[in-house]
């Protein structure tokens, strides 16, 4: 039996439920290799369908692995794993509360465990409210940290990706003044190792080409504008190349992205958040995908937040969710073939 992909519903008071319904009813998931199961709440999904103008019918039970119920929307069937039974009177759009936060965490944890146990091929996450999860007692700042802890992984890499560009971050959510303090040759090298291995195993790239950015303007201009390139970035690149990785740099960020967007590199290693996300969102504002590299499971996510200003209107774009599902589907296929190939080599 083909293992499904799980989509977690995200914040019940955000746009997650609506973009799931919109994508399904637009036929966007018709060509995926694997069936989909939604980890969420039937009442919330029904409300989202009504907001989007669709009538629904529920059926208890499902033949699909991991699903507990099915929602019929016109000609489409949405398999659901019922993990919460929220009171809709308390789930006001844009106003998450404790039960909302607890439900978000439950969806993520269940989906992650299903992937770890081998029951699911991967997971795709709709947007959450980190503060609501924290108030509900979840001691993690977001998806990535929760998943890393549950998978018992110490180091992961955030990658944002589209068809024309992949950016991978050495540092993520910290103040700009803290970035130089957090950069070390060891951390940059660890990022390159994770990215290269993940691109091989989950994206099918035999020899990933990594472009490593400088931190300072003009790559430090020989030390005139900073010495992080000499002290940390260049030694990390040299160490990576000695291990057989195809890594080059430090490249000046003001020119490198043009070459990367035209196919000369498979991924760009960025020193801080906005260095990578500004060009990525310029090219892939609607269809960018957030991917967690370094996990033993496939995990992708939408590249946007809960969009409370659009929640309950039926007008939020599902493009990023569709891209995230398709990428997870392809990653699961590539990872499955890679594992099968390694198994055959041992025979």
N, C-alpha and C positions, 0 to 999 in steps of 0.2 A: 504494500500500500504506500502511495506517495505521501511523504510527510508534508504537512501544511506549513504555511507561513502564518504567524500570528501578528495581527495589528492590535496594539493596545489603544484603547479609546481616548486616553489622555484626560484632560480636565473636563468633567461633565458640564461645566458652565462656560467652556470655551468653544472654539470652532471645530475641535477634533471630531465629534460625532457627525457634524454636518458635512465635513469634507469626505468622510468615509462614505456616507450615503450618496453624495454627489458623484464621487468617482465610480461607485458601483453602478449607479443608474445611467452613467454616461458610457458604460461598457468598457471602462478603462482597464479592468482586470481580466478581460475575457481571454487574453493571450498569454497569461502567466503559466509557467510550467507546473505550478503547484496550487492547490486550493488554499483559500484564506479562511481564517477563523478570527473573529473579533473578540478580544478580551474586554468585557465591559458590562453594560447595564441595558437591558431590553427597553425599559421605560424611557431612558434618556435617548436611546437610538430611535425609538418611535417618535418622540418629540422632535428630534432632528429631522426625521423624514417628513413630518407634518410641516415644519418650517420650510422645507425645500419643496413642498407641494406634492408629496407622494403619500398615497394611502398604503397602509401596511396590514399584514395578517401574520399572527404568530402561531408557531407550532412547537409543542414541547417535544424534546428529543431530536436527535440527528444521527444519521449514519456516518457522518464525517468524524474522523478521529479528533478528539479534544473538544468538540462542540457539544453543548448541552441543549441548545434550542436553535430554531431557525426562524428568521423573519423574511416573509415574502413581500417583495416590493415590485409590483407589476410582474415582469417576466424574470425578475432576478431573485435569487435566494441568498440571504446573508446568514451564514452559520455563526452563532454566538456562543461563547462560553460565559454564562451568567455568573459574575463574580461579585456583584453588588445589587442591592435592591433599594435604591435611593428614593427618598421622598422628593418628588419634583417640586413641591411647594418650597422646599429648602434649597433647591438647586437653581437659584436665579442667575441668569446670564451675567457673567462678569463679576459674580460675587461668591467665589468659592469659600466653603467653610470646612470645619473639621472632617465631616463625613466625606466631602469631596476629596480632600487631601488623602485621607485613608484609602479611599477607593483607587485613586491614581497609583499609589504605591502598591496596592494589591494586584492591579493589572500588570504592572511591570514585573513584580516578583514572580507571579505565576507564569508569565510568558518566559521569563529567563530560566526558571526551573524546568519548564517543558523543553527548552532548547538544550540545556545542560544534560537532561536525562535522555536526549535523543528522540523525543516524541515530536519535535517540531524542527523544521529546517532552518528557521531564523525568525527574527522578530523585527517589526517596524513600529516605531513609536510615534503617536500623535502628541501634540504639545501639552505640557503640564505647567502648573503653577508651583514653583519651588517653595515659595513662602507658605502656601497652604499645606504642602507635604510636611514642611518643617513643623508647623503648628500642630499637625496631626500626629507628630511623634516620630517622623522619619528623619533620622540624623544624617542626611546626605544632602549636599547642595544641588543635586540634579541626577538625571538619568545615568550619566557616565559613571559617577562615583558609586552609585547603588549597584550597577551592573558589575563593575570591577570587583567590588566587595563580594558580591554573590558568586562570581566566577572564580574568586580567590586569585585575582591577578593584581600584581603590584603596579605595573606600568601599562598605560594605554595611550593611544594617540587619537586626537580629534581630527578627522579629515572632512572637509567640505568639498563636494564634487559635483560636476556637471559634465556634459559631453565634451566641452572644450578645455576644462581646467580642473585640476585637483590640487587643493592646498592642504598642507598638514602642519599642525601647530606644535612648536616646542613648548611654549607657555600659552596658557589659555585665559582664564578669567582672573586677571590681577591688574593692579594699577600700572600704568606705563612706567612710572618711576621705579617699580619693583622688577621690571624685566631684566635689566643688566645683572641684578643680584641673583636672579634665578638661572641665568644661563651658565652652564658649565659644559666642558667638552664631553663629559660622560653623559649628560642629559641629551645633548644634541646627537651624539652617536647612538644612544638608545632609541631615539626617535627614528633615525634613519634605518636602524635594524628592523624595527617593528613595521615601518612603512614598506620596506623592500620585501620582507617576508609576506606581508598581507597582500601586496599587489601580485606576488607570485601565486599564493595559495587561493586567494579569493577573487582575483581578477584575471588570472590566467596569463600574466605577463612574465615571460621567461627571464628577461633581464631588465628590470625596471630602471629607468633613467631618472635620477633624482637631481634636481637643481636646488642647491642650498643657498639661501639668501644671507646677505650681510645684515647686520643690525643698523649700522650707521650709514649716512649718505656717502655715496661713492665708495662703498666698502671700506670706509674709514680714511680714505685718501692717505694711505701710508702711515696711519696713526695720528694724523692731524685732527680728525673728527671723532676719535675714540679708538681704543685698542682691543675691543672684544673680538674682532675678526682674527687678530694675531694670537690672542691668548686662548680663545675657546673654539671659534668656528672652524678656522683652518686646521688646527690639530684634529678636530673631530672628523673632518672630511678626509684627512690623510689616513686616519685610523680605519675609517670605513672602506676606503679604497684598498688598504692592505688586507682587508677581509674579503675582498672580491666584489664589493658593492660598486655600482656605477653611479658615483656621486661627484658633482663638480661644484665649484664655487670657491670662496663666497662671491655670489653675484649681487650686483647692485639692484635693489628692488625696483628702481624707477625704469629699468629697461627689460628686465628678465621676463616679466609677465607677457609681453608681446610675443616673445619666442615660445614660451610655454603654451600660450593660447593657440599658437599655430602648429602645435604638435611636436616640438623639438624635445619635450620632456614629458615624462609620465606623471610626475608629481613635483610640487614645489614645497620645500621644507622652509617654513616661515618662523621667524623668531618670536612673533607676538600676534595677538588676536587680529587687530585691524590691518596689519600688514598683509594678511592673507584674505580676510573676509571682504575688504573693500573691492579688490579686483574680482573676486569670486562672485559677489552679488551684483557687480556691474554687468557681468556676463550671464549670470544664472539667478536673477532675482526671484523668478517664479518657480524654477525647476531645480534649484540647488538641493542637494541631499547631504545630511549630516551622517557620517559613518564613524563608528567606533572601531578602531584598529587595535589589535593586540588581545582581543577577547578570544576564547575558544569557540565562540558562537558567532553567527551572523547577526549584526544589529545595524539597522539604518533608521533614520528619523527625518521628519520634515525639517526644513531649515527656516522655521519661523516659530513665533510664539502663539499664545492662546488667542490673540486678536480679539479682545473683548469688545472692541468697537464694532466688529462685524458679527459677533456671536448672536445667534437668534434671528439673523436677517436672511440666511440662505445665500449670501453673496460672496462668501469667502472662496478663494481659489483653491482647488484641489490639486493643482499642478505639481506642487512639491511632494504631496503624498503619493501621487501616481508614480512620480520619478523614484521615490524611496522604495515603493513596493517592487517596481521593475528592477531596480538595482539589487535589492535583497534577493529577488528571484534568480537573477543572473549569478550573484555571488554564491548562492547555495548550490547552483548547478556546477560552477567552476570548482568550488571547494569539494563537492562530492566526487567530481572526476579526478581532482588532485589526490584525494585520499585513496581512491580506487587505484590510481597509478602507483602510489607508494606501496600499496598492499601487494600489487602484482610484482613489483620489483623485489619484494622479500620472498616470493614464492620460488 
